[in-house]
Amino acid sequence: MASIEPLRSVNVSVAQETIQIRTDLPDSELEEIVENINQRFERSAKFQMDARKRLVLLAVELTSEIRELRKQLGRAKVYYDQMEKEIQNLSLLLDEGMDGLERL
C-alpha cells in the first residue's frame, strides 16, 4: 500500500509572484509543474496584457487540456473494459476447447 505523504508548506515562484502553498508533492514534481506554468506564462507575454489577464488565459488553457485528458481517459476506460470482456470471452472459448480435447 502506498504511503500518504504529509502536507508541507512550500514557497513557489509562479508568474512573477511568490506564493506559499501546502502540498504533498515531491520537490522534483513540484518544480516540473512550476516550470511548466512559468514557461506558458512567459509565452503569453506576446499578447501585451497585464499579468492577471495572462493568468486567466493560462487557467482557461490548462482547464481545457484537463477536460480533454479526462475525455481521453474515459474513452480509454471504455476500450479497456471492452478488451477485458473480449479476453474473458476468449478465455471461456479456450477453456471449452481444452475441455473438448480432453474428452477425445
C-alpha positions in Angstrom: 0.0 0.0 0.0 1.3 3.4 -0.9 2.2 5.7 1.9 0.5 9.1 2.1 2.9 12.0 2.4 2.1 14.7 4.9 1.3 18.2 3.6 4.1 20.7 3.9 4.3 24.4 3.3 6.4 25.4 0.3 7.2 28.8 -1.3 6.9 28.7 -5.1 7.5 31.4 -7.7 4.8 31.3 -10.3 4.1 34.0 -12.9 6.4 36.5 -11.3 4.8 36.0 -7.9 6.0 34.1 -4.9 3.2 32.3 -3.0 3.1 29.8 -0.2 1.2 26.5 -0.8 0.7 23.3 1.1 1.5 20.2 -0.9 2.4 16.6 -0.6 4.2 16.5 -4.0 7.9 15.7 -4.1 10.1 18.6 -4.9 11.0 17.3 -8.3 7.3 17.1 -9.4 6.5 20.5 -7.9 9.5 22.0 -9.7 8.3 20.5 -13.0 4.8 21.9 -12.6 6.0 25.3 -11.7 8.5 25.3 -14.6 5.6 24.4 -17.0 3.4 27.1 -15.7 6.1 29.7 -15.9 7.0 28.7 -19.4 3.4 29.0 -20.5 3.1 32.3 -18.7 6.1 33.7 -20.4 4.9 32.6 -23.8 1.8 34.7 -23.3 3.8 37.9 -22.9 3.4 38.5 -26.6 -0.2 39.3 -26.0 0.7 42.5 -24.2 -1.8 42.1 -21.4 -1.4 42.6 -17.7 -0.3 39.6 -15.7 -3.8 38.9 -14.3 -5.4 38.6 -17.7 -2.5 36.3 -18.8 -3.1 34.1 -15.8 -6.8 33.9 -16.6 -5.9 32.8 -20.2 -3.5 30.3 -18.8 -6.1 28.9 -16.4 -8.6 28.6 -19.3 -6.0 26.8 -21.4 -5.0 24.4 -18.6 -8.6 23.7 -17.8 -9.3 22.9 -21.4 -6.4 20.5 -21.5 -7.6 18.8 -18.3 -11.1 18.4 -19.8 -9.7 16.9 -23.0 -7.5 14.5 -21.0 -10.5 13.4 -18.9 -12.4 12.7 -22.1 -9.5 10.6 -23.4 -9.2 8.8 -20.1 -13.0 8.0 -20.3 -12.6 6.6 -23.8 -9.6 4.6 -22.7 -11.5 3.1 -19.8 -14.4 2.1 -22.1 -11.9 0.5 -24.5 -10.2 -1.3 -21.6 -13.5 -2.6 -20.3 -14.4 -3.9 -23.8 -11.0 -5.6 -24.2 -11.3 -7.2 -20.8 -14.7 -8.6 -21.8 -13.3 -9.9 -25.1 -10.4 -11.6 -23.2 -12.9 -13.2 -20.8 -14.9 -14.5 -23.8 -11.8 -15.8 -25.5 -10.7 -17.4 -22.3 -14.0 -19.2 -21.9 -13.8 -20.4 -25.5 -10.3 -21.6 -24.9 -11.4 -23.5 -21.8 -14.3 -25.1 -23.7 -11.9 -26.1 -26.5 -9.5 -27.6 -24.0 -12.3 -29.5 -22.3 -13.4 -30.8 -25.7 -9.8 -32.0 -26.4 -9.6 -33.8 -23.0 -12.8 -35.7 -23.8 -11.4 -37.1 -27.0 
